[in-house]
Amino acid sequence: MRGCGDAVARQGVPSLVWRAGQERRLAMLAAHTRLQEARVLIAGCGLGLYAQQIQERYAAEVLAFDLALGHAEAARERITSTFCAAVEGIPLPDGTIDTVLSHEVLEHTEDDGVAVQEMIRVLRVGGRLALFAPNRWYPFETHGHYWRGRYHFGNTPLINYLPDRWRNRLAPHVRSYRRRDLQALWETQAVKVVQERRIFGAYDNWLARWGRWARPLLALQGLEGSRLDFWALSHFVVLEKCA
């Protein structure tokens, strides 16, 4: 893969502004992990929006890193304890972090199993890892697709409903997870599942474009926890380190 488009395909596009969707997810994080005066690691920080909010609201000691040097440098303008690294090789000692946040990053890693192991490794016993990751049954692949060697940015319908051998030819740059796919990543780890659910989006882009005409989409959030959430946008999982 080559060029700017390929970099976007591999690394995704970080959040550029703080809106209702990020606010909702931060509330989920705060409800299930320790943030107040905690040592928090943002694994794949993008431009540092979550890092900044957590540091300012919760008096937390926040460390953040990103694989993309440009993202890490931009995030450093919001939070100084920022560095460039891969999730598969976090340059921190064992058992030194209270909370790790991985927000829509796992799907971009070279080895998601090693990435999960690393994030658990740096947690203290009793510390928690919060994961947001794309749901395989969401009707759109939000990371674009490849066709005849060219990357096409944007939402592509129904790619993730294809068998793996076809889906992975169209979207080789990113993963999308079924529940069992995620569960396999920590089944050998000394953790317990604190929270595991699928969540719908906040439809910020739709609301910004269509205003009140898009507001009925927010009612989809009321389906979370029901049998109809199988086509929600993302998984939200919280793991607690046991030993």
Number of C-alpha atoms within 10 A of each C-alpha: 12 8 9 9 14 17 14 16 23 18 20 21 13 16 14 10 9 11 12 13 14 18 14 13 18 14 10 14 21 14 10 18 22 18 22 15 15 18 20 28 27 23 26 28 29 29 26 26 18 24 28 19 19 21 21 13 11 15 14 20 20 27 20 28 29 25 18 17 14 13 21 24 20 14 25 19 13 17 22 13 16 24 20 19 18 17 26 17 12 17 14 12 10 14 17 16 26 24 28 28 24 21 20 19 25 25 20 19 20 15 12 18 15 16 22 20 18 18 27 27 21 23 26 18 18 17 24 28 29 24 24 23 24 25 26 24 20 22 17 19 25 18 22 21 24 17 10 6 9 12 21 15 16 12 14 15 13 14 24 23 15 11 9 12 8 13 18 18 13 20 21 13 24 23 21 24 19 14 15 8 11 20 14 11 15 18 10 9 15 15 20 15 14 14 13 16 17 23 24 23 17 22 14 17 12 14 16 10 10 11 11 11 10 15 14 9 15 14 11 15 15 12 15 17 13 10 8 11 20 22 17 22 23 24 23 21 22 22 24 24 21 15 13
